[in-house]
Amino acid sequence: MAARAGIVEVVTEILTVYPQAIDHINRKGQNVLHVAIMHRQYKVYDKLKDKDEAKRLVRGIDNHGCTILHRAADTKFYHGGTRPTPALKLQQEFIWFEQVKAQMPPHFIMHINRKGKTADQLFKDMHREQLKAAQHWVKNTSQSCSTVAVLVATVVFTAAYTAPGGFLQTDGRPILLDKPLYSFFTVMDVAGLASSLTSVVVFLSILTSSLEFGDFHHRLPRNLSLGFTFLFFSVTSTMLTFTATILLLVHLQTKWTASLTYAATFLPIGVFALFQFPLYYQYFMAAVKSILDFLRKNLPGNWDFLEIKDD
């Protein structure tokens, strides 16, 4: 009951007072790992998997012929996870499944239950509706972000040919070219154009991808993180370009007018960051975790200190 409810303190106290309780089997032939994994009790699983006794529990097979990996694929008691979007929810399920698989003996991974399914086959069957929801969300989000990125690119591209103050009639040079802020205006304009077009390319690559199960494990969250990063930077660069234009054209004589201008400039950036940062943070951490997992698996030496725990 404690493992099913996810009460780590009770599980710890029971195992401290009576360690033999870890071998308890319920009427369905399930041990404590079956129950904790089936009910997505991540903290209980983390508490139990490092115990020496857990090495024999991972070999347990219940009355339905299911290993603990089958229970990690089962969504009967799945209630949506802890991530905010369908794509991240599916990724969390992938990571959970792979964590359990890493604890399994290799020959148990291909074990077939009484319905004739391996754990991998069961995972795909049980997550098909979740995959459809994640595909729909990714397509809509990528299309919307691509539209915004194209609009930003159009604005900054137009600004490059309408220099603040106009051009000289003699040689066509910008009138305010010698002003220090004009260089800042140019740099921000180019940065906004480059980042917005890069964001478009990233989101188009997402739209043209197959969006299959494997894509949601690492590649799609990483690409979405890159797309959101470039889009946020393009919006920021566009507002800074607008600021430089205002300061070049309007000579602000008082501090309060300058402060008001700065506040108006950074208001859209602040609102954008306020509403989008939680989502961006989730995808950024997912991308960082995938990179660190790659380093841990492919570089020699002990890189366990790079591990980031899931919620």
C-alpha positions in Angstrom: 0.0 0.0 0.0 2.8 2.4 0.8 4.6 1.6 -2.5 1.3 2.1 -4.4 0.6 5.4 -2.7 4.2 6.6 -3.1 4.9 7.2 0.6 8.6 6.8 0.7 8.9 7.4 4.4 6.6 4.5 5.2 8.4 2.2 2.8 11.8 3.2 4.3 10.5 2.6 7.9 9.0 -0.8 7.0 12.3 -2.0 5.4 14.3 -0.6 8.4 12.2 -2.5 11.0 11.5 -5.6 8.9 13.9 -5.9 5.9 12.3 -9.2 4.8 9.2 -7.3 3.8 10.8 -6.5 0.5 10.2 -10.1 -0.7 6.5 -9.8 -0.1 4.3 -11.0 -3.0 0.7 -10.0 -3.4 -2.2 -12.2 -4.7 -1.4 -11.2 -8.3 2.2 -12.5 -7.9 3.6 -8.9 -7.9 6.5 -7.8 -5.8 7.0 -4.3 -4.5 8.9 -3.2 -7.7 5.9 -4.3 -9.9 3.6 -2.2 -7.8 5.8 0.9 -7.6 6.5 0.8 -11.3 2.9 0.2 -12.4 1.7 3.2 -10.3 4.5 5.4 -11.5 5.9 6.0 -8.1 9.3 7.3 -9.2 10.7 8.1 -5.7 9.8 4.7 -4.3 11.5 3.0 -7.2 14.6 5.1 -6.8 14.7 4.1 -3.1 14.3 0.4 -3.8 16.5 -0.1 -7.0 19.8 0.5 -5.2 19.2 -2.2 -2.6 21.0 -5.5 -3.0 17.7 -7.3 -2.7 16.3 -5.5 -5.7 18.7 -7.5 -8.0 16.4 -10.5 -7.5 13.2 -8.5 -7.5 13.8 -7.3 -11.1 13.5 -11.0 -12.2 10.0 -11.3 -10.8 7.2 -12.4 -13.1 3.6 -11.9 -12.0 0.6 -14.2 -12.6 0.0 -12.5 -16.0 3.5 -13.4 -17.1 4.6 -9.7 -16.9 8.0 -8.5 -15.8 8.6 -5.2 -14.2 9.4 -3.8 -17.7 5.9 -4.8 -18.8 4.5 -2.9 -15.9 6.6 0.1 -16.9 4.9 0.0 -20.3 1.4 -0.5 -18.8 -0.7 2.7 -18.6 -3.6 1.3 -16.6 -2.6 3.4 -13.5 -1.0 6.2 -15.5 -2.5 9.6 -14.6 -0.7 12.0 -16.9 2.8 12.3 -15.4 4.4 15.5 -14.1 5.3 17.2 -17.4 3.3 20.1 -18.9 2.8 19.2 -22.6 1.9 16.0 -24.5 5.4 15.8 -26.1 7.1 16.0 -22.7 4.7 13.6 -21.1 5.5 11.0 -23.8 9.2 11.7 -23.3 8.8 11.1 -19.6 7.2 7.8 -20.3 10.1 6.9 -22.6 12.7 7.8 -20.0 10.8 5.9 -17.3 10.7 2.8 -19.6 14.4 3.1 -20.4 15.4 3.5 -16.7 13.5 0.3 -15.8 15.0 -1.5 -18.8 18.5 -0.6 -17.7 17.9 -2.6 -14.5 16.7 -5.7 -16.3 18.8 -8.7 -17.2 19.2 -8.7 -21.0 17.3 -12.0 -21.6 14.3 -10.7 -19.6 13.8 -7.7 -22.0 12.5 -10.1 -24.7 10.2 -12.0 -22.3 6.7 -12.5 -23.6 3.7 -12.2 -21.3 0.5 -14.4 -21.4 -0.9 -12.2 -24.2 2.2 -12.9 -26.4 3.7 -9.4 -26.2 7.1 -8.2 -25.2 7.5 -5.1 -23.1 8.5 -3.0 -26.2 5.4 -4.1 -28.1 3.2 -3.4 -25.1 4.7 0.0 -24.7 3.8 1.0 -28.3 0.3 -0.5 -28.0 -0.5 1.3 -24.7 0.9 4.7 -25.8 -0.6 5.0 -29.3 -3.2 7.6 -28.2 -0.6 9.5 -26.3 1.6 9.5 -29.4 -1.3 10.9 -31.5 -1.8 13.7 -28.9 1.9 14.5 -28.9 2.1 14.6 -32.7 -0.9 16.9 -32.9 0.6 19.3 -30.3 4.0 19.4 -31.9 2.6 20.1 -35.3 0.3 22.9 -34.1 3.1 24.4 -31.9 5.7 24.3 -34.7 3.3 25.9 -37.2 2.4 28.7 -34.8 6.0 29.4 -33.9 7.1 29.3 -37.6 4.5 31.9 -38.4 5.7 34.2 -35.6 9.3 33.7 -36.6 8.5 34.6 -40.3 6.7 37.8 -39.1 9.7 38.8 -37.0 12.0 38.1 -40.0 9.8 40.3 -42.2 10.0 43.2 -39.7 13.7 43.1 -39.2 14.4 42.6 -42.9 12.3 45.7 -43.7 14.1 47.7 -40.9 17.5 47.0 -42.5 16.4 49.0 -45.7 14.7 51.8 -43.8 17.6 53.2 -41.8 16.7 55.6 -38.9 17.0 59.1 -40.2 17.0 58.2 -43.8 19.9 58.2 -46.4 22.1 60.9 -47.9 21.0 62.0 -51.4 24.6 62.2 -52.6 26.0 58.7 -51.9 23.2 56.8 -50.3 24.9 56.4 -46.9 22.7 56.5 -43.8 22.6 59.9 -42.2 23.1 58.6 -38.7 25.9 56.2 -39.7 28.5 57.9 -37.4 26.3 57.6 -34.3 27.4 54.8 -31.9 23.8 53.6 -31.5 23.6 53.0 -35.3 26.1 50.2 -35.0 24.0 48.7 -32.2 20.9 49.0 -34.4 22.7 47.2 -37.2 24.0 44.3 -35.0 20.6 43.8 -33.4 18.8 43.9 -36.7 21.1 41.3 -38.2 20.9 39.1 -35.1 17.1 39.3 -35.1 17.0 38.3 -38.8 19.5 35.4 -38.4 17.9 34.0 -35.2 14.3 34.2 -36.6 15.2 32.5 -39.9 17.1 29.8 -37.9 14.1 29.3 -35.8 12.0 28.9 -38.9 14.4 26.2 -40.2 14.3 24.3 -36.9 10.5 24.3 -36.7 10.3 23.3 -40.4 12.6 20.4 -39.7 10.3 19.3 -36.9 7.2 19.5 -39.2 8.9 17.4 -41.9 10.1 14.7 -39.5 8.3 11.4 -39.1 7.2 12.1 -35.5 7.4 8.4 -34.5 7.9 7.0 -31.0 11.7 7.2 -31.1 11.7 10.9 -32.1 10.1 11.9 -28.8 12.8 10.4 -26.7 15.6 12.9 -27.3 15.6 14.5 -30.8 12.2 16.3 -30.8 12.6 17.9 -27.3 16.1 19.0 -28.2 14.9 20.6 -31.5 12.0 22.3 -29.8 14.3 23.7 -27.2 16.6 25.1 -30.0 13.6 26.5 -31.8 12.2 28.3 -28.7 15.7 29.6 -27.9 16.1 31.2 -31.3 12.6 32.5 -31.4 13.0 34.2 -28.0 16.3 35.7 -29.0 14.8 37.0 -32.3 11.9 38.7 -30.4 14.4 40.2 -28.0 16.7 41.4 -30.8 13.7 43.0 -32.6 12.7 45.0 -29.5 16.3 46.1 -29.0 16.4 47.2 -32.7 13.2 49.2 -32.0 14.8 50.8 -28.9 17.9 51.8 -30.9 15.7 53.4 -33.6 13.8 55.4 -31.0 16.9 56.7 -29.3 18.5 57.6 -32.6 15.5 59.6 -33.8 14.2 61.1 -30.6 16.6 63.1 -28.4 15.4 62.4 -24.9 16.2 65.3 -22.6 14.8 64.0 -19.3 15.5 60.8 -17.3 11.8 60.0 -16.9 11.2 60.0 -20.7 14.2 57.7 -21.2 13.0 55.4 -18.4 9.5 55.2 -19.9 11.0 54.4 -23.3 13.1 51.6 -21.8 10.1 50.2 -19.9 7.9 50.2 -23.0 10.7 48.4 -24.9 11.2 45.6 -22.5 7.5 45.1 -21.7 6.8 42.7 -24.6 10.1 40.8 -23.8 9.0 40.5 -20.1 5.5 39.3 -20.9 6.9 36.8 -23.5 9.4 35.5 -21.0 6.8 35.3 -18.2 4.4 33.2 -20.2 6.8 31.1 -22.1 9.7 30.6 -19.8 8.2 27.6 -17.8 7.6 25.7 -21.0 11.0 26.7 -22.4 12.7 25.6 -19.2 11.1 22.2 -19.4 12.4 21.7 -23.0 15.7 23.2 -22.2 16.3 20.8 -19.3 15.1 17.9 -21.4 17.7 18.9 -24.1 20.4 19.2 -21.5 19.6 15.9 -20.0 19.8 14.2 -23.4 23.2 15.7 -24.0 24.5 14.7 -20.6 23.1 11.2 -21.0 25.0 11.0 -24.4 28.2 12.1 -22.7 27.8 9.6 -19.8 27.2 6.7 -22.3 29.9 7.5 -24.9 32.8 9.0 -23.1 35.3 7.0 -21.1 35.5 7.4 -17.3 32.8 7.9 -14.6 30.4 10.7 -15.6 27.7 9.8 -13.1 28.0 13.2 -11.5 26.4 14.6 -14.7 23.1 12.7 -14.1 20.0 14.8 -13.7 17.2 13.2 -11.8 13.6 13.4 -13.2 10.7 14.8 -11.1 
